[in-house]
Amino acid sequence: MAMTDGRAMVPASSDNGRARAMVPASSDNGRARAMVPASSDNGRARAMVPASSDNGRARAMVPASSDNGRARAMVPASSDNGR
């Protein structure tokens, strides 16, 4: 058997010698966390949001013409004020 220094075997990517739960390959802080959407860049688990969302907050689905992220009643096609 190979000589060891008495520590538990850890994943090959571990550089601190502490045994830890396996984490996603994209994790760079060594903390186990819930899997998050690929578009997440802050490492916090959150509810899945529409693909057009750029703020990471879950919200009700809104009409495709909405550019403010607020849910509203459907408006006539000729309306250009969004209210």
Distance bins in CASP14 RR format, pairs under 12 A and 6 or more apart:
PFRMAT RR
TARGET T0000
AUTHOR 0000-0000-0000
RMODE 2
METHOD distances of the structure
MODEL  1
1 9 0 0 0 0 0 1 0 0 0 0 0
2 9 0 0 0 0 0 1 0 0 0 0 0
4 10 0 0 0 0 0 1 0 0 0 0 0
4 17 0 0 0 0 0 1 0 0 0 0 0
5 17 0 0 0 0 1 0 0 0 0 0 0
6 17 0 0 0 0 0 1 0 0 0 0 0
6 19 0 0 0 0 0 1 0 0 0 0 0
7 14 0 0 0 0 0 1 0 0 0 0 0
7 16 0 0 0 0 0 1 0 0 0 0 0
7 17 1 0 1 0 0 0 0 0 0 0 0
7 18 0 0 0 0 1 0 0 0 0 0 0
7 19 1 0 0 1 0 0 0 0 0 0 0
8 14 0 0 0 0 0 1 0 0 0 0 0
8 17 0 0 0 0 1 0 0 0 0 0 0
8 18 0 0 0 0 1 0 0 0 0 0 0
8 19 1 0 1 0 0 0 0 0 0 0 0
8 20 0 0 0 0 0 1 0 0 0 0 0
9 17 0 0 0 0 1 0 0 0 0 0 0
9 18 0 0 0 0 0 1 0 0 0 0 0
9 19 1 0 0 1 0 0 0 0 0 0 0
9 20 0 0 0 0 0 1 0 0 0 0 0
10 16 0 0 0 0 1 0 0 0 0 0 0
10 17 1 0 1 0 0 0 0 0 0 0 0
10 18 1 0 0 1 0 0 0 0 0 0 0
10 19 1 0 1 0 0 0 0 0 0 0 0
10 20 1 0 0 1 0 0 0 0 0 0 0
10 21 0 0 0 0 0 1 0 0 0 0 0
10 22 0 0 0 0 0 1 0 0 0 0 0
10 23 0 0 0 0 0 1 0 0 0 0 0
10 30 0 0 0 0 0 1 0 0 0 0 0
11 17 0 0 0 0 1 0 0 0 0 0 0
11 18 0 0 0 0 0 1 0 0 0 0 0
11 19 0 0 0 0 1 0 0 0 0 0 0
11 20 1 0 0 1 0 0 0 0 0 0 0
11 21 0 0 0 0 1 0 0 0 0 0 0
11 22 1 0 0 1 0 0 0 0 0 0 0
11 23 0 0 0 0 1 0 0 0 0 0 0
11 25 0 0 0 0 0 1 0 0 0 0 0
11 27 0 0 0 0 0 1 0 0 0 0 0
11 30 0 0 0 0 1 0 0 0 0 0 0
11 32 0 0 0 0 0 1 0 0 0 0 0
12 22 0 0 0 0 0 1 0 0 0 0 0
13 20 0 0 0 0 0 1 0 0 0 0 0
13 22 0 0 0 0 1 0 0 0 0 0 0
13 23 0 0 0 0 1 0 0 0 0 0 0
13 24 0 0 0 0 0 1 0 0 0 0 0
13 25 0 0 0 0 1 0 0 0 0 0 0
13 26 0 0 0 0 0 1 0 0 0 0 0
13 27 0 0 0 0 1 0 0 0 0 0 0
13 28 0 0 0 0 0 1 0 0 0 0 0
13 30 0 0 0 0 1 0 0 0 0 0 0
14 20 1 0 0 1 0 0 0 0 0 0 0
14 21 0 0 0 0 0 1 0 0 0 0 0
14 22 0 0 0 0 0 1 0 0 0 0 0
14 23 0 0 0 0 1 0 0 0 0 0 0
14 27 0 0 0 0 0 1 0 0 0 0 0
14 30 0 0 0 0 1 0 0 0 0 0 0
15 28 0 0 0 0 0 1 0 0 0 0 0
15 30 0 0 0 0 1 0 0 0 0 0 0
16 29 0 0 0 0 0 1 0 0 0 0 0
16 30 0 0 0 0 1 0 0 0 0 0 0
16 31 0 0 0 0 0 1 0 0 0 0 0
17 30 0 0 0 0 0 1 0 0 0 0 0
18 30 0 0 0 0 1 0 0 0 0 0 0
18 31 0 0 0 0 0 1 0 0 0 0 0
19 30 0 0 0 0 0 1 0 0 0 0 0
19 32 0 0 0 0 0 1 0 0 0 0 0
20 27 0 0 0 0 0 1 0 0 0 0 0
20 29 0 0 0 0 0 1 0 0 0 0 0
20 30 1 0 0 1 0 0 0 0 0 0 0
20 31 0 0 0 0 1 0 0 0 0 0 0
20 32 1 0 0 1 0 0 0 0 0 0 0
20 33 0 0 0 0 0 1 0 0 0 0 0
21 27 0 0 0 0 0 1 0 0 0 0 0
21 30 0 0 0 0 1 0 0 0 0 0 0
21 31 0 0 0 0 1 0 0 0 0 0 0
21 32 1 1 0 0 0 0 0 0 0 0 0
21 33 0 0 0 0 1 0 0 0 0 0 0
21 34 0 0 0 0 0 1 0 0 0 0 0
22 30 0 0 0 0 0 1 0 0 0 0 0
22 31 0 0 0 0 0 1 0 0 0 0 0
22 32 1 0 0 1 0 0 0 0 0 0 0
22 33 0 0 0 0 0 1 0 0 0 0 0
22 35 0 0 0 0 0 1 0 0 0 0 0
23 29 0 0 0 0 1 0 0 0 0 0 0
23 30 1 0 1 0 0 0 0 0 0 0 0
23 31 1 0 0 1 0 0 0 0 0 0 0
23 32 1 0 1 0 0 0 0 0 0 0 0
23 33 1 0 0 1 0 0 0 0 0 0 0
23 34 0 0 0 0 0 1 0 0 0 0 0
23 35 0 0 0 0 1 0 0 0 0 0 0
23 36 0 0 0 0 0 1 0 0 0 0 0
23 43 0 0 0 0 0 1 0 0 0 0 0
24 30 0 0 0 0 1 0 0 0 0 0 0
24 31 0 0 0 0 0 1 0 0 0 0 0
24 32 0 0 0 0 1 0 0 0 0 0 0
24 33 1 0 0 1 0 0 0 0 0 0 0
24 34 0 0 0 0 1 0 0 0 0 0 0
24 35 1 0 0 1 0 0 0 0 0 0 0
24 36 0 0 0 0 1 0 0 0 0 0 0
24 37 0 0 0 0 0 1 0 0 0 0 0
24 38 0 0 0 0 0 1 0 0 0 0 0
24 40 0 0 0 0 0 1 0 0 0 0 0
24 43 0 0 0 0 1 0 0 0 0 0 0
24 45 0 0 0 0 0 1 0 0 0 0 0
25 35 0 0 0 0 0 1 0 0 0 0 0
25 38 0 0 0 0 0 1 0 0 0 0 0
26 33 0 0 0 0 0 1 0 0 0 0 0
26 35 0 0 0 0 1 0 0 0 0 0 0
26 36 0 0 0 0 1 0 0 0 0 0 0
26 37 0 0 0 0 0 1 0 0 0 0 0
26 38 0 0 0 0 1 0 0 0 0 0 0
26 39 0 0 0 0 0 1 0 0 0 0 0
26 40 0 0 0 0 1 0 0 0 0 0 0
26 41 0 0 0 0 1 0 0 0 0 0 0
26 42 0 0 0 0 0 1 0 0 0 0 0
26 43 0 0 0 0 1 0 0 0 0 0 0
27 33 1 0 0 1 0 0 0 0 0 0 0
27 34 0 0 0 0 0 1 0 0 0 0 0
27 35 0 0 0 0 0 1 0 0 0 0 0
27 36 0 0 0 0 1 0 0 0 0 0 0
27 40 0 0 0 0 0 1 0 0 0 0 0
27 43 0 0 0 0 1 0 0 0 0 0 0
28 41 0 0 0 0 0 1 0 0 0 0 0
28 43 0 0 0 0 1 0 0 0 0 0 0
29 42 0 0 0 0 0 1 0 0 0 0 0
29 43 0 0 0 0 1 0 0 0 0 0 0
29 44 0 0 0 0 0 1 0 0 0 0 0
30 43 0 0 0 0 0 1 0 0 0 0 0
31 43 0 0 0 0 1 0 0 0 0 0 0
31 44 0 0 0 0 0 1 0 0 0 0 0
31 45 0 0 0 0 0 1 0 0 0 0 0
32 43 0 0 0 0 0 1 0 0 0 0 0
32 45 0 0 0 0 0 1 0 0 0 0 0
33 40 0 0 0 0 0 1 0 0 0 0 0
33 42 0 0 0 0 0 1 0 0 0 0 0
33 43 1 0 0 1 0 0 0 0 0 0 0
33 44 0 0 0 0 1 0 0 0 0 0 0
33 45 1 0 0 1 0 0 0 0 0 0 0
33 46 0 0 0 0 0 1 0 0 0 0 0
34 40 0 0 0 0 0 1 0 0 0 0 0
34 43 0 0 0 0 1 0 0 0 0 0 0
34 44 0 0 0 0 1 0 0 0 0 0 0
34 45 1 1 0 0 0 0 0 0 0 0 0
34 46 0 0 0 0 1 0 0 0 0 0 0
34 47 0 0 0 0 0 1 0 0 0 0 0
35 43 0 0 0 0 0 1 0 0 0 0 0
35 44 0 0 0 0 0 1 0 0 0 0 0
35 45 1 0 0 1 0 0 0 0 0 0 0
35 46 0 0 0 0 0 1 0 0 0 0 0
35 48 0 0 0 0 0 1 0 0 0 0 0
36 42 0 0 0 0 1 0 0 0 0 0 0
36 43 1 0 1 0 0 0 0 0 0 0 0
36 44 1 0 0 1 0 0 0 0 0 0 0
36 45 1 0 1 0 0 0 0 0 0 0 0
36 46 1 0 0 1 0 0 0 0 0 0 0
36 47 0 0 0 0 0 1 0 0 0 0 0
36 48 0 0 0 0 1 0 0 0 0 0 0
36 49 0 0 0 0 0 1 0 0 0 0 0
36 56 0 0 0 0 0 1 0 0 0 0 0
37 43 0 0 0 0 1 0 0 0 0 0 0
37 44 0 0 0 0 0 1 0 0 0 0 0
37 45 0 0 0 0 1 0 0 0 0 0 0
37 46 1 0 0 1 0 0 0 0 0 0 0
37 47 0 0 0 0 1 0 0 0 0 0 0
37 48 1 0 0 1 0 0 0 0 0 0 0
37 49 1 0 0 1 0 0 0 0 0 0 0
37 50 0 0 0 0 0 1 0 0 0 0 0
37 51 0 0 0 0 1 0 0 0 0 0 0
37 53 0 0 0 0 0 1 0 0 0 0 0
37 56 0 0 0 0 1 0 0 0 0 0 0
37 58 0 0 0 0 0 1 0 0 0 0 0
38 48 0 0 0 0 0 1 0 0 0 0 0
38 51 0 0 0 0 0 1 0 0 0 0 0
39 46 0 0 0 0 0 1 0 0 0 0 0
39 48 0 0 0 0 0 1 0 0 0 0 0
39 49 0 0 0 0 1 0 0 0 0 0 0
39 50 0 0 0 0 0 1 0 0 0 0 0
39 51 0 0 0 0 1 0 0 0 0 0 0
39 52 0 0 0 0 0 1 0 0 0 0 0
39 53 0 0 0 0 1 0 0 0 0 0 0
39 54 0 0 0 0 1 0 0 0 0 0 0
39 55 0 0 0 0 0 1 0 0 0 0 0
39 56 0 0 0 0 1 0 0 0 0 0 0
40 46 1 0 0 1 0 0 0 0 0 0 0
40 47 0 0 0 0 0 1 0 0 0 0 0
40 48 0 0 0 0 0 1 0 0 0 0 0
40 49 0 0 0 0 1 0 0 0 0 0 0
40 53 0 0 0 0 0 1 0 0 0 0 0
40 54 0 0 0 0 0 1 0 0 0 0 0
40 55 0 0 0 0 0 1 0 0 0 0 0
40 56 1 0 0 1 0 0 0 0 0 0 0
41 54 0 0 0 0 0 1 0 0 0 0 0
41 56 0 0 0 0 0 1 0 0 0 0 0
42 55 0 0 0 0 0 1 0 0 0 0 0
42 56 0 0 0 0 1 0 0 0 0 0 0
43 56 0 0 0 0 0 1 0 0 0 0 0
44 56 0 0 0 0 1 0 0 0 0 0 0
44 57 0 0 0 0 0 1 0 0 0 0 0
45 56 0 0 0 0 0 1 0 0 0 0 0
45 58 0 0 0 0 0 1 0 0 0 0 0
46 53 0 0 0 0 0 1 0 0 0 0 0
46 55 0 0 0 0 0 1 0 0 0 0 0
46 56 1 0 0 1 0 0 0 0 0 0 0
46 57 1 0 0 1 0 0 0 0 0 0 0
46 58 1 0 0 1 0 0 0 0 0 0 0
46 59 0 0 0 0 0 1 0 0 0 0 0
47 53 0 0 0 0 0 1 0 0 0 0 0
47 56 0 0 0 0 1 0 0 0 0 0 0
47 57 0 0 0 0 1 0 0 0 0 0 0
47 58 1 1 0 0 0 0 0 0 0 0 0
47 59 0 0 0 0 1 0 0 0 0 0 0
47 60 0 0 0 0 0 1 0 0 0 0 0
48 56 0 0 0 0 1 0 0 0 0 0 0
48 57 0 0 0 0 0 1 0 0 0 0 0
48 58 1 0 0 1 0 0 0 0 0 0 0
48 59 0 0 0 0 0 1 0 0 0 0 0
48 61 0 0 0 0 0 1 0 0 0 0 0
49 55 0 0 0 0 1 0 0 0 0 0 0
49 56 1 0 1 0 0 0 0 0 0 0 0
49 57 1 0 0 1 0 0 0 0 0 0 0
49 58 1 0 1 0 0 0 0 0 0 0 0
49 59 1 0 0 1 0 0 0 0 0 0 0
49 60 0 0 0 0 0 1 0 0 0 0 0
49 61 0 0 0 0 1 0 0 0 0 0 0
49 62 0 0 0 0 0 1 0 0 0 0 0
49 69 0 0 0 0 0 1 0 0 0 0 0
50 56 0 0 0 0 1 0 0 0 0 0 0
50 57 0 0 0 0 0 1 0 0 0 0 0
50 58 0 0 0 0 1 0 0 0 0 0 0
50 59 1 0 0 1 0 0 0 0 0 0 0
50 60 0 0 0 0 1 0 0 0 0 0 0
50 61 1 0 0 1 0 0 0 0 0 0 0
50 62 0 0 0 0 1 0 0 0 0 0 0
50 63 0 0 0 0 0 1 0 0 0 0 0
50 64 0 0 0 0 0 1 0 0 0 0 0
50 66 0 0 0 0 0 1 0 0 0 0 0
50 69 0 0 0 0 1 0 0 0 0 0 0
50 71 0 0 0 0 0 1 0 0 0 0 0
51 61 0 0 0 0 0 1 0 0 0 0 0
51 64 0 0 0 0 0 1 0 0 0 0 0
52 59 0 0 0 0 0 1 0 0 0 0 0
52 61 0 0 0 0 1 0 0 0 0 0 0
52 62 0 0 0 0 1 0 0 0 0 0 0
52 63 0 0 0 0 0 1 0 0 0 0 0
52 64 0 0 0 0 1 0 0 0 0 0 0
52 65 0 0 0 0 0 1 0 0 0 0 0
52 66 0 0 0 0 1 0 0 0 0 0 0
52 67 0 0 0 0 1 0 0 0 0 0 0
52 68 0 0 0 0 0 1 0 0 0 0 0
52 69 0 0 0 0 1 0 0 0 0 0 0
53 59 1 0 0 1 0 0 0 0 0 0 0
53 60 0 0 0 0 0 1 0 0 0 0 0
53 61 0 0 0 0 0 1 0 0 0 0 0
53 62 0 0 0 0 1 0 0 0 0 0 0
53 66 0 0 0 0 0 1 0 0 0 0 0
53 69 1 0 0 1 0 0 0 0 0 0 0
54 67 0 0 0 0 0 1 0 0 0 0 0
54 69 0 0 0 0 1 0 0 0 0 0 0
55 68 0 0 0 0 0 1 0 0 0 0 0
55 69 0 0 0 0 1 0 0 0 0 0 0
56 69 0 0 0 0 0 1 0 0 0 0 0
57 69 0 0 0 0 1 0 0 0 0 0 0
57 70 0 0 0 0 0 1 0 0 0 0 0
58 69 0 0 0 0 0 1 0 0 0 0 0
58 71 0 0 0 0 0 1 0 0 0 0 0
59 66 0 0 0 0 0 1 0 0 0 0 0
59 68 0 0 0 0 0 1 0 0 0 0 0
59 69 1 0 0 1 0 0 0 0 0 0 0
59 70 0 0 0 0 1 0 0 0 0 0 0
59 71 1 0 0 1 0 0 0 0 0 0 0
59 72 0 0 0 0 0 1 0 0 0 0 0
60 66 0 0 0 0 0 1 0 0 0 0 0
60 69 0 0 0 0 1 0 0 0 0 0 0
60 70 0 0 0 0 1 0 0 0 0 0 0
60 71 1 1 0 0 0 0 0 0 0 0 0
60 72 0 0 0 0 1 0 0 0 0 0 0
60 73 0 0 0 0 0 1 0 0 0 0 0
61 69 0 0 0 0 0 1 0 0 0 0 0
61 70 0 0 0 0 0 1 0 0 0 0 0
61 71 1 0 0 1 0 0 0 0 0 0 0
61 72 0 0 0 0 0 1 0 0 0 0 0
61 74 0 0 0 0 0 1 0 0 0 0 0
62 68 0 0 0 0 1 0 0 0 0 0 0
62 69 1 0 1 0 0 0 0 0 0 0 0
62 70 1 0 0 1 0 0 0 0 0 0 0
62 71 1 0 1 0 0 0 0 0 0 0 0
62 72 1 0 0 1 0 0 0 0 0 0 0
62 73 0 0 0 0 0 1 0 0 0 0 0
62 74 0 0 0 0 1 0 0 0 0 0 0
62 75 0 0 0 0 0 1 0 0 0 0 0
62 82 0 0 0 0 0 1 0 0 0 0 0
63 69 0 0 0 0 1 0 0 0 0 0 0
63 70 0 0 0 0 0 1 0 0 0 0 0
63 71 0 0 0 0 1 0 0 0 0 0 0
63 72 1 0 0 1 0 0 0 0 0 0 0
63 73 0 0 0 0 1 0 0 0 0 0 0
63 74 1 0 0 1 0 0 0 0 0 0 0
63 75 1 0 0 1 0 0 0 0 0 0 0
63 76 0 0 0 0 0 1 0 0 0 0 0
63 77 0 0 0 0 0 1 0 0 0 0 0
63 79 0 0 0 0 0 1 0 0 0 0 0
63 82 0 0 0 0 1 0 0 0 0 0 0
64 74 0 0 0 0 0 1 0 0 0 0 0
64 77 0 0 0 0 0 1 0 0 0 0 0
65 72 0 0 0 0 0 1 0 0 0 0 0
65 74 0 0 0 0 1 0 0 0 0 0 0
65 75 0 0 0 0 1 0 0 0 0 0 0
65 76 0 0 0 0 0 1 0 0 0 0 0
65 77 0 0 0 0 1 0 0 0 0 0 0
65 79 0 0 0 0 1 0 0 0 0 0 0
65 80 0 0 0 0 1 0 0 0 0 0 0
65 81 0 0 0 0 0 1 0 0 0 0 0
65 82 1 0 0 1 0 0 0 0 0 0 0
66 72 1 0 0 1 0 0 0 0 0 0 0
66 73 0 0 0 0 0 1 0 0 0 0 0
66 74 0 0 0 0 0 1 0 0 0 0 0
66 75 0 0 0 0 1 0 0 0 0 0 0
66 79 0 0 0 0 0 1 0 0 0 0 0
66 82 1 0 0 1 0 0 0 0 0 0 0
66 83 0 0 0 0 0 1 0 0 0 0 0
67 82 0 0 0 0 1 0 0 0 0 0 0
68 81 0 0 0 0 0 1 0 0 0 0 0
68 82 0 0 0 0 1 0 0 0 0 0 0
68 83 0 0 0 0 0 1 0 0 0 0 0
69 82 0 0 0 0 0 1 0 0 0 0 0
70 82 0 0 0 0 1 0 0 0 0 0 0
70 83 0 0 0 0 0 1 0 0 0 0 0
72 79 0 0 0 0 0 1 0 0 0 0 0
72 81 0 0 0 0 0 1 0 0 0 0 0
72 82 1 0 0 1 0 0 0 0 0 0 0
72 83 1 0 0 1 0 0 0 0 0 0 0
73 79 0 0 0 0 0 1 0 0 0 0 0
73 82 0 0 0 0 1 0 0 0 0 0 0
73 83 0 0 0 0 1 0 0 0 0 0 0
74 82 0 0 0 0 0 1 0 0 0 0 0
75 81 0 0 0 0 1 0 0 0 0 0 0
75 82 1 0 1 0 0 0 0 0 0 0 0
75 83 1 0 0 1 0 0 0 0 0 0 0
76 82 0 0 0 0 0 1 0 0 0 0 0
76 83 0 0 0 0 0 1 0 0 0 0 0
END
